[in-house]
Amino acid sequence: MHTENDRVSRHPEHGPDDGKFNRRRFMEWAAAIGGAMSLSPLLAAEQKADDLDRLNPTGEAKGIHPGRVAWIHAPQVVKWDGPGDGHWWENDRVRQAGADAMMTRAVCELTGAGTVAEAWSKLFRHYNATHGKGDVGYRPGEKILIKPNWVGMIWREYVVDPETYTFSRRPDYMNTAPQLLLALLRQLTDAVGIAQTDITVCDSLAYLVHEYYGILHGEFPQVRYEDYAGRFDRIQVTTSTVPLYWSCRPDDVAQDYLPTSFAEADYLVNFANLKAHQGSGVTLCAKNHYGSLVRWPVEKGYYNMHPNCFSRETRIYRPLVDLMGHAHLGGKTVLHLIDGLFSGLHPRDPAPQRMQSPPFGGRWPCSLFASQDQVAIDSVAFDFLWTEWTDYPRQPGADDYLHEAALAGNPPSGTFYDPHHATATERLASLGVHEHWNNAEEKKYSGNLGTGPGIELVGVTL
């Protein structure tokens, strides 16, 4: 890593007994997701350290600077000793000034701009130019939706009391941090001039707890806060008439439709988390869209997303590609963000885990990632998690969705990806660029090395 003056291109478990995630409970959880995984194949499938196909970009890089991912590392932003030292989200344990500085550097490094206002002007102009709207920036009255990952507040996992809207368990889980959301909202309102009433924050499967709502609503009372139930002045998410079709063309399942706020938004910001996952290996921007439908992923009667998302096979249909490619989800996203202040393993960990890999050295990761390329940002975050964890992110198939998304027009599986039509009609094109870095110390991609049209990782330490 380099200093700020030396830039280098470079579902919670269910049940009340928090923290007791044993083999029996893991197997119960695995069964609940439709038999998509089992314990013994996973532990037997750990890959060798040199088993990645490195510096071999596939797909088409996206963005003002194609394939660029900005990584901001701010070791001093978190002042929290872990569970027992209050909660990470309260009493400025995540320093708001530090979170603001991280968001500023993220958008400026990503776009090459000198100011936040210039950065967002570039982001909106590039989005509109590439979506047939001309060389225009944000226009007053246009609506923007922010999709955080609040799976730690998911309605069906008994982590939030629906009668009080307060945490009943797992209050330190690594959700998208309200401090980083405040930093984003400040930019959108102050630098871009977006009216609060034209901004929606929504995770359709979460109860937005008072603990987070108080922080957000206290500064931005006119923003629309949508959640699963719509109690205590939140707005209940509703279903639009805009369909999403699964490209595997399942029979005898209920039709999926997007939430109204997603369908009516002009732009999205996808704000995911840096987490490993016991089912899919990783859970990043693509899987954040599990909370962009008004139903649970394995809800009876609907297409079960888990088996093909969690499969250890490669070169198979991946439902995440349909979510990434849908015009009102990944296709409408002006900025992809990953909150890496904390990390951990979902659904096992009720609280964050410190990271050992460089440059973290046993500390909180204190990171923020930003990109216009949804495949590139997940690829970079995957490499961080693959380096840190020796099990789940290294299971076979964990990055298969990235290969499918990068080559969506002609994917390894042969799937005709088209989430917009009931029958295969119009293929998706490449959704971005995928590759793995050269090594965990240098963290360089082909874009950094000048060896190919791949990812460029721009890292800054504050």
C-alpha positions in Angstrom: 0.0 0.0 0.0 1.0 3.6 -0.6 0.3 6.8 1.3 -2.4 9.3 0.3 0.3 11.3 -1.5 1.6 8.3 -3.4 -1.1 6.9 -5.6 -0.4 3.5 -7.2 -2.4 1.9 -10.0 -2.6 -1.1 -8.6 -27.9 -15.2 5.8 -27.4 -15.1 9.4 -28.1 -18.4 11.0 -31.5 -18.8 12.6 -32.3 -19.5 16.2 -31.9 -17.6 19.5 -28.6 -19.1 20.7 -26.3 -16.5 19.2 -22.6 -17.5 18.7 -23.2 -21.2 18.9 -22.9 -22.2 15.3 -22.0 -25.8 15.5 -22.0 -28.7 13.0 -25.6 -29.6 13.7 -26.9 -26.1 13.1 -24.7 -25.8 10.0 -26.3 -28.9 8.6 -29.7 -27.7 9.4 -29.0 -24.4 7.6 -27.6 -26.3 4.6 -30.8 -28.4 4.4 -32.9 -25.2 4.7 -31.3 -23.8 1.5 -32.4 -26.8 -0.5 -29.5 -29.2 -0.2 -27.3 -27.0 -2.3 -24.2 -27.7 -0.2 -22.8 -30.2 2.3 -20.0 -29.9 4.9 -17.6 -32.7 3.9 -17.2 -31.8 0.2 -16.5 -28.3 1.2 -13.7 -29.1 3.6 -12.2 -31.5 1.1 -12.2 -29.0 -1.7 -9.7 -26.4 -0.4 -7.6 -25.2 -3.3 -3.9 -24.9 -3.5 -2.4 -21.4 -3.1 -1.3 -21.3 -6.7 -4.6 -22.6 -8.1 -6.0 -19.4 -9.6 -5.7 -18.4 -13.2 -3.9 -15.1 -12.7 -3.5 -12.1 -15.0 -5.8 -13.5 -17.6 -8.5 -10.9 -18.2 -11.8 -11.9 -19.7 -14.8 -9.8 -20.6 -15.1 -6.1 -21.4 -13.8 -3.6 -18.9 -16.3 -0.8 -18.0 -16.1 2.7 -16.8 -14.5 6.1 -17.5 -11.2 4.3 -16.8 -12.2 0.9 -17.9 -11.8 -1.8 -15.3 -10.7 0.6 -12.6 -11.3 -0.3 -8.9 -10.5 2.2 -6.2 -9.4 0.8 -2.8 -9.2 3.2 0.1 -7.6 1.9 3.3 -8.0 4.0 6.4 -6.6 2.1 9.4 -7.6 4.9 11.9 -11.2 5.1 10.9 -12.4 2.4 13.3 -11.8 2.8 17.1 -13.5 -0.3 18.4 -12.0 -3.1 20.4 -14.6 -5.7 19.4 -17.7 -7.1 21.2 -17.8 -5.9 24.8 -16.6 -2.5 23.8 -20.1 -1.2 23.0 -21.2 -1.6 19.4 -19.2 -0.6 16.4 -21.9 1.7 15.0 -22.3 3.9 18.1 -20.5 6.8 19.7 -18.2 7.5 16.8 -16.4 4.2 17.0 -16.5 4.5 13.3 -15.2 8.0 12.9 -17.6 10.0 10.7 -14.9 12.4 9.5 -12.8 9.4 8.5 -15.8 7.8 6.6 -16.4 11.0 4.8 -12.7 11.2 3.8 -12.8 7.6 2.5 -15.9 8.3 0.3 -14.3 11.4 -1.1 -11.1 9.7 -2.1 -13.0 6.7 -3.5 -15.0 8.7 -6.0 -12.1 11.0 -6.9 -9.6 8.2 -7.4 -12.2 6.2 -9.4 -12.9 9.0 -11.8 -9.7 11.0 -11.8 -11.5 14.1 -10.6 -10.1 16.7 -8.3 -13.4 17.3 -6.3 -16.4 15.3 -5.3 -18.7 17.5 -7.4 -16.5 16.8 -10.5 -16.4 13.1 -9.7 -20.1 12.7 -9.6 -20.6 14.8 -12.7 -18.3 12.4 -14.5 -20.1 9.4 -13.1 -23.5 10.6 -14.1 -22.4 11.8 -17.5 -20.6 8.6 -18.3 -23.7 6.5 -17.2 -26.1 8.6 -19.3 -23.8 8.6 -22.3 -23.5 4.8 -22.2 -27.2 4.4 -21.7 -28.4 6.4 -24.7 -29.3 9.5 -22.8 -26.5 11.8 -24.2 -23.7 13.7 -22.6 -25.8 15.0 -19.6 -25.3 14.9 -15.9 -27.8 14.4 -13.1 -31.1 16.4 -13.7 -33.2 17.6 -10.9 -36.1 15.3 -10.1 -34.4 12.2 -11.1 -34.5 9.4 -8.5 -31.6 7.5 -7.1 -31.9 4.3 -5.0 -29.2 3.1 -2.6 -29.1 -0.7 -2.0 -27.2 -1.5 1.2 -26.6 -5.1 2.4 -28.5 -5.4 5.6 -28.8 -9.2 5.8 -27.9 -8.8 9.5 -31.4 -7.3 9.9 -33.2 -9.8 7.6 -36.8 -10.2 8.7 -37.0 -14.0 8.9 -33.9 -14.7 11.0 -35.1 -13.4 14.5 -32.3 -10.9 14.7 -34.7 -7.9 15.0 -37.7 -7.7 17.2 -40.5 -6.8 14.8 -42.5 -5.2 17.6 -39.8 -2.8 18.8 -37.6 -2.6 15.7 -34.5 -3.0 17.8 -31.7 -5.7 17.6 -32.6 -8.9 19.5 -29.4 -10.7 18.5 -26.2 -10.1 16.5 -26.1 -6.3 17.0 -22.4 -6.2 15.9 -23.0 -8.0 12.6 -21.1 -6.5 9.6 -23.9 -4.7 7.8 -23.3 -1.8 5.4 -22.3 0.9 7.9 -24.6 3.8 8.5 -21.5 6.1 8.7 -20.5 5.2 5.1 -24.1 5.7 4.1 -24.1 9.1 5.7 -20.9 9.9 3.8 -22.6 8.9 0.5 -25.8 10.8 1.3 -23.8 13.9 2.1 -22.1 13.7 -1.3 -25.4 13.2 -3.2 -27.2 16.1 -1.5 -24.3 18.6 -1.1 -22.1 18.0 -4.2 -24.7 16.8 -6.7 -27.7 18.7 -5.3 -30.1 15.8 -5.2 -33.2 16.5 -3.1 -33.6 14.2 -0.1 -37.0 13.3 -1.3 -35.6 11.9 -4.5 -33.3 9.4 -2.6 -34.4 6.0 -1.4 -32.4 3.6 0.8 -33.9 0.1 0.6 -33.1 -3.5 1.5 -36.3 -5.2 0.8 -35.7 -8.1 3.2 -34.6 -6.1 6.2 -36.2 -4.5 9.2 -34.4 -1.1 9.4 -33.7 -1.0 13.1 -33.9 2.1 15.2 -30.2 1.9 16.0 -29.3 2.6 12.3 -32.4 4.6 11.5 -31.7 7.1 14.2 -28.2 7.8 12.7 -29.5 8.2 9.1 -32.8 9.9 9.7 -31.3 12.3 12.2 -29.3 14.0 9.5 -31.5 13.1 6.5 -35.1 13.1 7.6 -36.6 13.5 4.2 -34.9 10.6 2.5 -37.2 7.6 1.8 -36.3 4.6 4.0 -37.9 1.5 2.7 -37.9 -1.9 4.4 -39.7 -5.2 4.6 -42.5 -4.2 7.0 -42.8 -0.4 6.8 -43.3 0.2 10.5 -42.2 3.2 12.7 -42.4 5.7 9.8 -40.4 3.5 7.4 -42.0 2.9 4.0 -43.0 -0.7 3.2 -41.5 -2.0 0.0 -44.0 -2.8 -2.7 -43.9 -4.9 -5.9 -43.9 -3.3 -9.4 -45.1 -4.8 -12.6 -41.6 -5.0 -14.0 -40.7 -8.7 -14.3 -37.4 -10.5 -13.9 -37.0 -13.8 -15.8 -34.5 -16.5 -14.8 -32.4 -17.6 -17.8 -32.6 -21.2 -16.7 -36.3 -20.9 -17.6 -37.7 -22.8 -14.6 -41.2 -24.4 -14.8 -44.1 -24.0 -12.5 -42.7 -21.1 -10.4 -44.2 -17.8 -9.4 -43.2 -14.8 -11.6 -40.6 -12.5 -10.0 -41.2 -8.7 -10.1 -38.9 -5.9 -9.0 -39.7 -3.6 -6.1 -41.4 -0.4 -7.2 -38.7 1.8 -5.9 -36.1 0.0 -8.0 -38.2 0.1 -11.1 -38.9 3.8 -10.7 -35.4 4.9 -9.9 -33.3 6.5 -12.6 -30.0 5.3 -10.9 -28.9 2.8 -8.4 -25.9 2.7 -6.0 -25.1 -0.9 -5.0 -23.5 -0.8 -1.5 -22.4 -4.3 -0.6 -20.1 -5.7 2.1 -16.7 -7.5 2.1 -17.7 -11.0 3.4 -17.0 -14.6 2.9 -20.0 -17.0 2.7 -20.4 -20.6 3.7 -22.7 -21.3 0.8 -21.5 -19.2 -2.2 -17.9 -18.7 -1.1 -18.2 -14.9 -1.2 -21.1 -12.4 -1.0 -20.4 -9.1 -2.7 -22.1 -6.7 -5.1 -23.8 -9.4 -7.2 -25.3 -11.3 -4.3 -26.4 -8.0 -2.6 -29.2 -8.1 -5.2 -30.7 -11.0 -3.2 -32.3 -8.1 -1.3 -33.5 -6.5 -4.5 -36.6 -8.7 -4.8 -39.6 -8.7 -2.6 -39.3 -12.3 -1.4 -36.7 -14.5 0.3 -34.3 -16.4 -2.0 -35.8 -19.8 -1.3 -39.4 -18.7 -0.7 -41.8 -21.5 -1.5 -43.3 -21.3 -4.9 -40.6 -19.1 -6.4 -37.4 -20.1 -8.2 -34.9 -21.2 -5.6 -31.7 -19.2 -6.3 -29.5 -21.0 -3.8 -28.6 -24.3 -5.5 -27.1 -22.7 -8.6 -25.6 -19.9 -6.6 -24.0 -22.3 -4.1 -23.0 -25.0 -6.5 -19.4 -26.3 -6.5 -19.6 -27.0 -10.2 -18.1 -24.7 -12.8 -19.4 -23.7 -16.2 -23.0 -23.7 -15.1 -26.0 -21.3 -15.1 -25.6 -18.7 -12.4 -28.7 -16.7 -11.3 -26.5 -13.9 -10.1 -25.8 -13.0 -13.7 -29.5 -12.3 -14.3 -29.5 -10.0 -11.3 -26.3 -8.2 -12.5 -27.6 -7.9 -16.0 -31.2 -6.8 -15.4 -31.8 -3.3 -16.7 -33.3 -2.1 -13.4 -30.6 -3.7 -11.2 -27.0 -4.0 -12.3 -27.9 -2.3 -15.6 -29.1 0.8 -13.7 -26.2 1.1 -11.3 -24.1 4.3 -11.5 -21.7 3.2 -8.8 -20.7 -0.1 -7.1 -19.4 0.2 -3.6 -18.1 -2.4 -1.1 -18.0 -1.6 2.6 -14.9 -3.2 3.9 -14.7 -1.5 7.3 -15.3 -5.0 8.7 -15.4 -8.5 7.3 -16.4 -12.0 8.4 -17.9 -15.2 7.4 -21.7 -15.3 6.7 -23.7 -16.8 8.3 -21.4 -18.1 11.0 -20.0 -14.9 12.4 -22.2 -12.8 14.6 -19.5 -10.1 14.7 -16.6 -9.0 12.5 -13.3 -10.9 12.3 -10.0 -9.2 12.1 -8.0 -9.9 8.9 -4.5 -11.3 8.9 -3.5 -10.9 5.2 -1.4 -7.9 4.1 -1.7 -5.0 4.8 -4.2 -5.7 7.7 -2.0 -7.7 10.0 -4.6 -8.7 12.6 -6.6 -5.5 12.4 -10.0 -4.5 11.1 -9.7 -4.1 7.2 -11.0 -0.5 7.4 -11.4 -0.5 3.6 -13.8 0.9 1.0 -13.9 -0.2 -2.6 -15.5 1.6 -5.6 -15.9 0.9 -9.3 -18.2 1.4 -12.3 -17.4 -2.2 -13.3 -19.5 -4.6 -11.3 -17.4 -7.6 -12.3 -14.1 -6.0 -11.6 -15.1 -4.8 -8.1 -16.3 -8.3 -7.1 -13.1 -9.8 -8.7 -10.9 -7.6 -6.5 -12.9 -8.2 -3.4 -12.8 -12.0 -4.2 -9.0 -11.9 -4.3 -8.9 -10.2 -0.9 -11.2 -12.9 0.6 -9.5 -15.7 -1.2 -6.2 -14.6 0.3 -7.7 -14.2 3.8 -9.7 -17.4 4.0 -8.4 -20.9 3.3 -11.7 -22.6 3.0 -15.0 -21.2 1.7 -13.8 -18.6 -0.8 -11.5 -21.2 -2.2 -14.2 -23.8 -2.8 -14.6 -24.8 -6.5 -17.1 -22.6 -8.3 -16.8 -19.6 -6.0 -15.8 -17.3 -8.8 -17.7 -19.1 -11.5 -20.4 -16.4 -11.6 -17.7 -13.8 -12.5 -16.6 -15.9 -15.5 -20.2 -16.2 -16.5 -20.9 -12.4 -16.1 -17.7 -11.3 -17.8 -18.6 -13.5 -20.8 -22.4 -13.2 -20.5 -22.8 -12.9 -24.3 -21.1 -16.3 -24.8 -20.6 -17.8 -21.3 -18.7 -21.0 -20.5 -22.0 -22.6 -19.4 -23.6 -21.9 -22.8 -26.6 -20.2 -21.0 -28.6 -17.7 -23.1 -28.7 -15.0 -20.4 -31.7 -12.8 -21.0 -33.5 -11.7 -17.8 -35.8 -9.4 -19.7 -37.9 -11.8 -21.7 -40.0 -14.9 -21.0 -38.2 -16.8 -23.7 -34.6 -16.4 -24.8 -34.7 -13.3 -27.1 -31.8 -10.9 -26.6 -28.5 -12.0 -25.0 -26.8 -9.9 -22.4 -23.5 -8.6 -23.4 -20.3 -8.7 -21.2 -21.1 -7.2 -17.8 -17.5 -6.3 -17.0 -14.0 -7.7 -16.8 -12.7 -10.5 -14.6 -9.2 -11.6 -13.6 -7.1 -12.4 -10.5 -4.2 -10.3 -9.3 -0.5 -11.4 -9.6 0.0 -12.0 -5.9 -1.3 -10.8 -2.5 1.7 -8.6 -1.8 1.8 -6.5 -4.9 -2.0 -6.7 -5.8 -1.4 -5.9 -9.4 -3.7 -6.7 -12.3 -3.1 -6.6 -16.1 -4.3 -3.0 -16.1 -1.6 -2.0 -13.6 1.1 -4.0 -15.4 0.1 -2.8 -18.9 -0.1 -6.4 -20.1 -3.8 -6.5 -21.0 -7.2 -4.7 -21.0 -8.1 -5.9 -17.5 -8.5 -4.6 -14.0 -6.6 -1.6 -12.7 -6.5 -1.4 -8.9 -5.8 2.0 -7.5 -4.9 1.8 -3.8 -4.6 4.7 -1.4 -3.9 4.6 2.4 -5.3 7.5 4.4 
